[in-house]
Amino acid sequence: MKVRSSIFASFILILEVVGVALFLRGFFPVPLKSSLSSKSKLSDLPAEPLAGSSPNSSRLPQPLFKRVVIMLVDALREDFVFGPNGRRYMPYTRHLVERGSSHSFVAKARPPTVTMPRIKALTTGTIPGFIDVVMNLNSPALLEDNLVWQAKAAGKRMVFYGDDTWMRLFPKHFMEHDGTTSFFVSDYTEVDNNVTRHLDSTLKRDDWDILILHYLGLDHIGHISGPHSSLIQPKLLEMDDVLKKIHGALVSKEAEGSLPNLLVLCGDHGMSETGSHGGSSEPEVNTPLVLISPGFKRKVGMEKPEVVEQVDLTPTLALGLGLPISQNSVGRVIPGVFEETSLRDQLRFLHLNGHQLSCLLKDSTPDVEKESGFEQFRVAERAHGSWMKLFLEGNTSEVLNNMGRKVLKQYLEALASMSSALSKQLGKYDMYSMVAGTVFVFQLLLVLLLAMPEALSGEATVDLPVLSALLSLPFYLMCLLLASVHVLVCTSAESSCYFCSLSWGLVFAAVAFSSAMFFILISMAMRRLPLGPLIHGKSPLRSSEWSLSELDVLLLAGTVGHTLSLAASSFVEEEHQIWYFLLNTLCLAVFQDVCRKYFREQSASGDEEETILPAKDCHPSARPRAEVFPERWLALATPPFTLLCCRLLRSLNQTGVQWAHLPDVGHWLNSSEHRMLLSLLAAFCLLLIYFLVQRRCSWVSKVALALGLLGVYSYRAAVGNVGFPWQRSGRATSKGTVEARFVYVFILGILFTGTKDLLRSQIVTADAKLKSRGLWEIYSGLVLLVSLLFRAHNLPVLCCCLLIQTLMAQFIWKRLHYDAAQTTIMHYWFGQAFFYFQGNSNNIATVDISVGFVGLESYVEAPAVFLTALSTYTGPLLWACHLVCYLSSERGRSPVAFGHGCYCLALLRSVPAAAYIVLVTALRYHLFIWSVFSPKLLYESMHLLLTAGVCLFFITMEQSPGSSKS
C-alpha cells in the first residue's frame, strides 16, 4: 500500500501521541480518591466495636488540645535541630527536645519536595505526585478533603501569617490572615518580620483556636548561599526566639482543669547541599517534627527521634482536635501523642484511623481481601469488640489490660500495613502501561526510520506492506501470543494497571496493531538488506543519491547529540545552552556556504557556481549577473546578523536553573523607572512587525493587521505595561478585556480571509498564488495573536523571529538552493532556540498562565488551554508555520517538498520523544526524577502533540505533482 510521505508521517505521529499518552498514564498514576462523599463528617464515623447483641456505642473521644499553633519553617532540615549543631543553631528548641514535655520525630517528605505539594500533604494526608501540581493549575484552591476545611466546618477559628500559598489553597478559611510572597528569594529578613510582627498581639488574644505560621526566610537563604552559609545560624536563632516566645505565651495561658495547648514545629521539606530542593535526597526529605505540650511526659535526656511519614501529622492533629480524618489520607496516627489517654480512648483513636484507611483501601484495591493489612484490621476490630464487651461489664483485671495492649499492638500493625500499601500504590509506577507505550512508540519510530529512502525520494511515497502482514499466518500467531501475555500479566499483577482496565475491544485492537507493525517492520527491514531489492525485483538505491554534504553532517550530528544529552539532568536543566550552541554553529556553517557560492575562485565557471549546493527538490533558475553583486553582500551579512540577534535575545530572558536568578534585560525593562523606554521599544517592535508581515497580505488584511497591532499597544497600556504620551500614571487603567477583544475581532477577520483564499485555491481554482496568499494571511493572523499574548518586553523576540525568517528565506534558503529536508531541520532548530529566547525552560514554573485570561473575565478551560499552549510554544509553531508558507511560495520548488518537510519534522520530533521515554523509565528512581526529568517529559509530550497538528496542516496544503499551477 503506497501512501504519501506527509500522510505517512502524520499517521505515525498521531499514533505516537497515543503511545506516549499510555506511557504517561503509567508514569503519572491518577491519585487515589475515595468514592464516598466529598468530605468526611462526624456523623459518618463508625461506632465503637462491641461483641454480642448489645447496641454499639457511638461515643467519640474528647479533643486532646484546646489550641494548636503550627510553626512551619520552610526548608528546615532535621539536622538543624537534631544534628550536632542543633544546640548552637536552636538552643531553646533543643532544650525542649531533650528535657521538655515534647515528642520529637524525623518526618520524611515524599518527592517532589516543593512547597505546594508538601502543604497539600500536611493538610490532606495524601502523597501528591508531580502531576498533581500540573492538574491543579486551573484551580489553585484545594477542593480535596483536608484538615483546614474540617477545622472550619467544626467552628474552629483559624489565623494564618506567612507564605501566601496557604491563602491560595484555602481561600476564605481564615478569620485573619496576612500573606507574604515567596517570589523574591533575595529577601530573607522582611519576609519573616512580616509574620513575627503579628505575634505579640495575636498571642494575647483568646479569639482563635488554630494559629498557622509559615516562615520563608530560611528557604530563601538556602537558595542564595546554601545550607552552610554564615546566614543560616542567625536565621535559625531568630526562629528559635520565635518558638520561645510562642511557647512562653502558651504556657502562661494554661489553666487548671482545661485542655492543654499544642505547639508544632515542622518543615515542609529540607534543603540539599546546594541549598535547593525538589529531589529525593536525604537532606531534602528529612524534616524535624517537634510536638510540644504540657500534656506530654517530660523528657529526661536526648533520645533518637523516631522516623515517621510527614502525612502522619494529618490524622494525629485531626483526632487531637476532635475532627474527622481527611477522607483520602494515607497517614497513621502517631501513637506517642495519645499515650497519656485511657486505653479505651487509645483503641478508639486507632480504630477510627483504621476504619478510614480500610475504606480508602477498598476503593483503591480490587482484591482488598488479599491485603494483609485489611485482614489484620478486621481481626483487631473483632478483638476490640470483645475487649469492649468485657470493659463495659466492669471487668478491671490485669487480663483485660493485657488483652487491650494486645489489641493496641494489632491495630498498630494493621495501620502500618495499610498505610504502606496505600503509599506504595500512590507512588508506584504502572510498569505494564509504561512498557506497552514504549514498545508502541519504538515500533512506530523504527517504521519511520526504515521508510526514509522512500519518504525522501523523488516520488515522496512510502510502500507499506500492510496486506502481506495482515494475511500471513505468523500475524495471527503473534496476536494470540500477545493476547495471552496480556491475560497473564493482568491476572498476576499485584496492583491495578490502566492497560488491563481497558475494554477487550481496545486491547484487541492494540494487540492486532502491534502485531501488524512488527511484521511490517520485518518486511521493510528485509527490503533494506543488500539482497532485499533483488528478492523483491527492484533495483538497489545508488549510493550517490544519499551522499551527505558538510551541512547534512552538522544537522545530523547536532540532532543526535541533543538527543543523547537528555540523559543528564544538568543538560536537561540547561537545554537552552545546547540549542544556542547548535544555532550559532549552524549560522557559521551557512556563512561558509555563502562564501563558497559568492567568493569562489575567478576561474570557476558560472554553471558550476549555480550547482555548488544542489537540492533534491529544487529547480534552480539562472539569475542575471547584475543581481549577484548587491545580494552577495546581503547574503554574506545575514548569518552574522542572525548571530547578533541571537546574542541580544539571550540577554533578554535568563532561563534554565543555574543562572535564572541573575538579572536580565527583561527585568530591567519591566521596572517602573524604565516604563517610557519599554513603551518606545514596544511601539517600534509593533511597527516593525507590521512592515515585515503585511508584504504578502491583501489590502483588507493589511488594514486589519494595522488596527489589530494598535489594539495590542492599547491593551498593554490598559494593563499598565506601557503608556501613551498623555498618560501620567503608570497604574493599570483596566483589565484590558475590551481592548483584547477588539484585537480578537481583527485576528478572526484575518484568519477568515486567509481560510477563504485557501479553500478557493484548493477546491475552486487550484491557483498556487491564491493558496500562497491565503497561507501568508493565516500566518499574519497568528503573528497578531502572538503579539497580543506576548508580554511587552518579549516583543523584540517576535521581531527578531520575523526578521530572521525574512532574511534567511530571501538570501539563504532560496539563493543557496537548500532542499526541503535541510530547510525543515533549520526551521526546527530555530524554533527550538526561540522557545528558550521567550524565557521558557524545562521547568513548569516558567509557563505563563496569565495569557490564558487575556480578553476573558473568568476562567474558561478551552480558550485558556489553547492560549497558554500557543504562547508557550510560539517559537516552534511560528517557525513550523513559516516553513509551510515558504515551501508553498517557492515557485521552483518541487511538489514533493511538502512531503519531505512533513517527514523530516515528524522524524525530528519522534527521535527525542522515543529516546526520552526510555531514559525516564531507566532513571525513574533518579534523584531528580520529579524536579528535572518529569517536567521535561510533559514538555516533550506536548510538543509531540503540537507537531502532529502541524503535520496534519501539511497534509491539507500538499498538492499532487500534476496539480500545481504556475
C-alpha positions, -999 to 999 in steps of 0.1 A, spaced: 0 0 0 16 33 -12 9 65 8 23 100 5 51 109 29 31 136 46 2 113 53 25 85 65 44 109 88 12 124 102 -3 90 108 29 78 126 29 110 148 -8 106 158 -2 70 169 30 80 187 8 105 207 -14 76 217 16 56 228 31 84 248 -3 91 264 -3 54 275 32 58 289 23 90 308 -8 72 323 16 46 337 43 71 347 18 95 364 -8 74 381 -40 93 390 -41 100 428 -64 77 448 -97 93 458 -124 78 479 -157 71 463 -177 82 493 -189 117 500 -166 146 491 -158 154 528 -157 133 560 -183 141 586 -186 133 623 -219 116 615 -201 92 592 -177 79 619 -181 43 629 -193 32 663 -170 15 688 -167 -22 681 -188 -43 706 -192 -80 705 -226 -95 713 -262 -83 707 -259 -51 727 -261 -19 706 -228 -4 697 -217 28 714 -212 59 693 -190 75 719 -164 99 704 -132 107 722 -128 142 736 -103 166 719 -69 164 735 -59 200 728 -76 234 733 -54 254 710 -28 244 683 0 266 670 17 252 639 51 269 632 62 258 598 98 268 588 103 264 551 133 242 542 140 232 579 164 203 578 163 177 606 200 182 613 194 219 620 175 207 652 187 172 659 222 173 645 255 182 661 249 219 655 214 218 670 224 232 703 242 261 686 215 268 660 183 264 681 193 261 718 158 266 733 142 241 709 169 216 716 164 221 753 127 213 749 136 182 728 159 169 754 143 180 787 108 194 779 73 179 776 77 170 739 78 144 713 104 145 686 103 128 652 121 129 618 92 134 593 100 121 559 86 141 530 79 124 497 92 140 465 85 164 448 99 183 478 85 217 468 62 238 489 27 235 474 26 196 472 41 195 508 14 218 522 -12 196 505 4 165 521 4 181 555 -33 191 553 -48 163 533 -26 133 544 -22 123 508 11 120 488 8 144 459 27 134 428 44 158 403 14 156 380 -9 167 409 5 202 407 0 203 369 -36 190 372 -44 218 396 -30 247 376 -65 258 366 -78 259 402 -53 268 429 -79 263 456 -76 229 473 -110 212 469 -100 178 484 -110 169 519 -84 185 542 -77 194 578 -82 231 573 -117 226 559 -126 202 587 -115 227 613 -136 255 597 -166 232 594 -163 224 631 -163 261 640 -126 264 648 -113 299 644 -81 300 624 -54 327 619 -27 325 593 5 345 587 32 336 562 35 321 527 5 332 506 4 297 491 -19 288 520 -42 317 511 -45 304 475 -51 268 486 -76 278 513 -94 309 504 -119 323 529 -109 297 555 -90 320 579 -107 347 600 -75 367 599 -45 364 575 -15 382 562 4 366 533 39 371 522 51 362 487 78 336 482 89 351 448 117 373 460 143 349 473 168 377 479 146 389 508 151 368 539 145 394 565 113 413 558 96 382 547 98 368 582 94 401 600 60 404 584 50 372 601 66 379 635 51 414 638 17 399 644 27 375 672 26 398 703 -10 409 697 -23 376 684 -9 355 713 -25 379 739 -60 373 723 -83 344 731 -104 346 699 -86 319 679 -82 281 681 -56 274 655 -26 296 645 -5 287 615 28 305 608 48 298 577 83 313 577 102 316 543 135 333 553 155 301 558 144 287 524 155 320 507 189 318 524 193 283 511 186 293 476 210 322 478 240 307 496 233 271 506 229 253 540 264 261 552 261 298 548 270 322 576 234 335 573 220 301 584 228 304 622 214 339 627 182 329 609 178 297 630 185 316 662 157 340 651 133 311 646 144 297 680 134 330 696 101 330 679 94 294 692 105 305 727 80 334 726 51 312 714 59 285 739 61 310 768 28 326 758 10 292 755 24 281 789 12 313 806 -23 307 792 -26 272 806 -54 269 832 -61 242 858 -87 217 846 -87 229 810 -73 211 779 -36 217 772 -23 236 742 -1 222 715 28 237 697 40 220 665 74 228 649 79 213 614 93 219 580 76 214 546 108 200 531 145 200 537 174 215 518 201 199 496 238 206 500 235 232 473 205 249 490 178 238 466 150 213 470 127 193 449 145 159 447 146 129 470 180 132 487 181 126 525 187 163 533 157 172 512 132 147 525 141 146 562 125 173 583 121 178 620 87 173 637 86 185 673 53 184 693 53 204 725 25 203 751 21 202 789 0 171 783 31 151 774 57 135 797 88 155 804 119 140 788 150 131 809 176 132 781 182 133 743 165 103 726 170 93 690 140 107 671 116 82 657 111 82 619 75 89 608 59 99 575 51 136 570 15 126 562 12 110 597 7 145 612 -26 149 595 -46 122 613 -28 129 645 -38 166 645 -73 157 634 -80 133 662 -62 156 687 -87 184 678 -117 161 677 -121 163 639 -127 136 613 -96 123 595 -94 136 559 -110 110 536 -80 104 513 -54 105 540 -28 76 539 -12 87 572 -14 68 605 -17 84 639 15 89 659 8 67 690 31 86 713 8 116 712 -21 96 727 -1 75 753 -14 96 782 -50 90 774 -70 60 787 -67 26 770 -102 28 757 -95 62 740 -63 49 726 -81 20 710 -108 42 698 -83 66 681 -66 37 663 -100 22 653 -111 55 637 -78 57 618 -80 21 607 -116 24 595 -107 54 574 -77 36 559 -97 5 552 -124 24 534 -97 41 512 -81 7 506 -114 -8 495 -119 20 469 -84 16 455 -77 -21 456 -99 -46 436 -90 -76 458 -89 -59 491 -94 -92 509 -59 -102 499 -43 -73 516 -27 -84 548 -33 -51 565 -70 -52 558 -73 -86 573 -52 -76 603 -76 -47 609 -106 -70 607 -90 -93 633 -81 -63 655 -116 -49 652 -132 -81 664 -107 -84 693 -115 -47 701 -152 -56 703 -145 -85 727 -124 -62 748 -152 -35 749 -177 -61 760 -156 -71 790 -148 -34 797 -185 -24 798 -192 -53 820 -169 -37 846 -140 -61 843 -109 -45 858 -85 -74 859 -49 -74 846 -60 -98 820 -83 -72 805 -54 -47 804 -31 -72 787 -58 -80 762 -62 -43 755 -24 -39 750 -25 -69 725 -54 -53 706 -34 -20 705 -5 -38 690 -27 -55 664 -41 -21 654 -7 -5 651 5 -34 628 -26 -31 607 -23 6 604 13 3 593 5 -23 567 -25 -5 552 -7 29 552 23 13 535 1 -4 509 -17 28 501 16 48 499 31 23 476 1 23 454 2 61 452 39 63 443 40 31 423 47 31 385 23 12 363 52 -6 345 29 -26 322 14 5 307 48 22 305 63 -8 287 33 -11 264 35 26 255 73 24 250 71 -6 227 43 10 207 63 42 202 95 24 192 77 3 167 64 34 150 98 51 152 115 21 135 89 21 107 96 59 103 133 53 100 131 24 76 108 44 54 134 72 50 148 63 15 112 62 0 99 91 20 127 114 8 127 101 -27 116 120 -58 81 104 -56 78 111 -18 57 80 -13 61 51 11 52 15 2 38 -2 34 34 -40 32 2 -39 51 -18 -66 33 11 -91 33 15 -86 70 -23 -90 78 -27 -120 56 2 -140 70 -2 -168 95 25 -155 118 5 -123 123 -24 -143 138 0 -164 159 16 -131 172 -19 -118 181 -26 -149 201 8 -147 218 4 -110 228 -32 -116 239 -20 -145 262 8 -123 276 -18 -96 283 -40 -120 302 -11 -134 321 2 -100 332 -33 -87 341 -42 -118 362 -9 -119 380 -4 -82 386 -3 -72 423 -17 -38 417 -42 -22 393 -30 -15 358 -46 10 334 -39 -11 303 -56 -40 320 -86 -19 328 -93 -11 291 -121 -29 273 -112 -61 254 -121 -43 221 -94 -17 227 -69 -42 239 -75 -65 209 -71 -35 185 -38 -26 202 -26 -62 201 -35 -65 164 -19 -32 155 13 -40 174 15 -74 157 9 -59 123 36 -32 129 60 -60 139 57 -78 106 56 -46 86 90 -38 103 104 -72 93 92 -68 57 106 -33 54 139 -43 70 143 -72 46 139 -47 17 167 -26 31 191 -56 32 216 -59 3 197 -88 -12 163 -74 -4 158 -53 -35 169 -83 -57 144 -106 -40 116 -81 -45 126 -75 -81 137 -39 -75 170 -21 -83 190 -11 -53 194 25 -43 225 41 -57 249 55 -31 252 88 -49 216 96 -40 225 96 -4 257 114 -3 259 138 27 272 174 25 290 191 53 258 208 63 239 175 64 266 160 87 263 190 110 225 188 111 226 150 117 253 152 144 235 181 162 202 163 163 217 130 176 239 149 201 210 168 215 190 135 220 219 119 238 223 150 261 188 144 275 202 116 297 219 141 320 199 162 344 223 192 341 218 192 303 180 190 307 181 219 331 203 240 308 190 226 275 188 262 261 226 263 261 227 233 237 203 249 213 221 283 214 254 264 206 238 245 177 222 276 163 255 295 164 273 266 147 246 264 120 250 301 113 287 297 108 281 267 85 257 287 65 282 316 63 307 291 49 283 281 22 276 317 13 313 323 9 317 293 -13 289 304 -35 298 341 -40 335 342 -34 349 313 -54 380 315 -74 376 335 -106 384 305 -127 352 287 -117 326 287 -144 292 303 -140 274 269 -144 295 254 -116 286 284 -94 250 276 -96 254 239 -86 275 242 -56 247 231 -33 224 210 -54 189 205 -40 170 173 -44 137 191 -48 147 224 -64 148 235 -100 174 264 -98 169 291 -124 195 313 -138 197 348 -125 211 379 -142 247 385 -130 238 421 -123 217 409 -93 245 389 -78 267 417 -66 241 435 -43 226 403 -30 262 389 -24 267 413 5 232 409 19 236 371 19 270 375 35 256 398 62 226 375 71 244 349 92 264 374 113 232 395 117 214 363 129 242 357 154 239 392 167 201 389 171 205 356 190 232 371 213 209 400 222 179 377 227 199 356 251 203 386 274 166 394 273 154 365 294 176 344 318 163 309 318 174 274 330 184 268 366 219 278 373 217 314 361 179 320 362 183 342 393 207 366 376 192 400 364 184 403 327 172 429 303 136 419 307 135 426 344 153 459 337 128 469 311 98 460 334 110 482 362 88 513 368 116 538 361 121 523 326 85 523 316 89 550 290 118 531 273 97 500 273 68 519 257 91 532 229 105 497 223 71 482 222 58 508 197 89 503 175 85 465 176 49 466 166 57 489 137 84 466 125 61 436 129 36 453 106 62 461 79 76 426 80 42 408 78 20 429 56 40 424 24 21 393 13 -13 402 26 -44 416 8 -52 452 14 -81 442 37 -58 421 58 -32 449 59 -58 473 74 -70 447 99 -34 440 109 -26 477 114 -57 482 136 -50 450 154 -14 460 163 -27 493 175 -51 474 197 -23 454 211 -5 485 222 -38 498 237 -42 465 256 -7 467 271 -13 504 280 -46 494 297 -30 468 319 -2 492 328 28 476 310 33 506 286 19 541 283 6 567 259 23 601 260 -8 616 275 -9 591 304 6 604 336 1 574 359 18 541 354 -11 522 370 -33 499 351 -65 516 340 -85 484 334 -81 447 329 -78 453 292 -107 430 284 -123 454 259 -90 461 241 -81 424 239 -115 415 224 -110 444 199 -78 427 187 -95 393 187 -121 406 161 -93 416 137 -75 383 143 -106 363 134 -111 386 104 -76 380 90 -79 342 97 -113 341 79 -99 359 49 -69 336 47 -90 305 51 -114 317 24 -85 321 -1 -71 287 9 -105 269 3 -109 287 -31 -74 276 -41 -79 240 -30 -115 235 -43 -124 260 -69 -94 274 -89 -63 254 -79 -44 287 -81 -9 285 -64 -7 322 -60 -41 324 -42 -31 295 -20 2 312 -11 -15 344 -2 -41 326 20 -13 308 39 6 341 45 -26 358 57 -32 329 82 4 334 93 -1 371 98 -32 364 119 -11 340 140 16 367 144 -11 392 155 -24 368 181 11 362 194 17 399 196 -13 402 219 -2 373 241 35 382 244 45 405 273 57 439 262 94 432 269 92 400 248 81 418 216 117 420 204 118 382 203 89 382 179 105 410 158 138 391 156 120 359 147 102 376 117 133 395 106 155 364 106 128 344 87 126 372 61 164 374 56 170 337 56 142 330 31 153 358 7 191 354 8 200 320 22 174 292 16 163 305 -18 197 316 -32 217 286 -19 191 261 -31 188 241 1 164 212 -3 132 208 18 149 184 43 177 208 51 153 238 53 130 218 76 158 209 100 170 246 101 134 257 108 132 232 136 165 243 152 154 279 150 121 271 166 137 253 195 161 282 201 133 307 201 113 286 225 140 294 251 145 330 238 110 336 251 121 328 286 108 293 287 127 264 303 121 227 312 105 239 344 67 241 347 71 273 367 81 292 335 47 286 319 29 319 318 -6 310 329 -18 346 328 -21 346 290 -50 322 293 -70 351 307 -63 377 280 -97 390 269 -115 368 294 -133 379 325 -134 344 341 -117 311 336 -129 292 305 -110 260 301 -108 256 263 -96 291 253 -73 292 284 -56 260 275 -53 270 238 -39 304 245 -14 291 271 -2 264 248 2 288 219 21 313 240 44 287 254 52 271 221 52 302 200 88 297 188 83 262 173 49 269 160 58 302 142 88 285 125 68 255 115 40 277 100 67 297 82 81 265 68 46 257 53 43 292 39 78 292 25 75 258 8 42 268 -8 55 302 -21 86 288 -38 78 285 -75 108 264 -84 102 240 -56 91 205 -64 56 195 -53 71 167 -32 88 193 -9 58 193 14 61 156 19 98 158 26 93 186 51 65 168 69 85 136 71 116 154 85 95 173 110 80 141 122 113 124 124 129 153 144 102 151 170 99 113 171 136 105 179 139 126 210 105 117 223 110 80 219 145 82 234 134 103 263 106 79 275 133 51 276 156 74 296 129 84 320 120 47 326 156 39 332 161 69 355 127 66 373 145 63 407 169 91 399 174 118 425 159 145 402 132 124 385 104 147 398 122 180 397 140 177 364 131 148 342 93 147 348 87 183 337 107 177 306 86 146 298 55 168 299 71 193 276 82 166 251 47 151 251 30 184 245 55 193 217 48 159 201 11 166 201 15 201 186 38 187 159 12 161 150 -12 190 144 13 209 122 18 177 101 -19 175 96 -18 210 83 10 199 59 -14 173 45 -41 198 37 -16 221 20 1 194 -1 -8 190 -37 -2 163 -61 27 168 -86 5 173 -115 -19 198 -100 4 227 -94 -2 258 -114 25 283 -120 
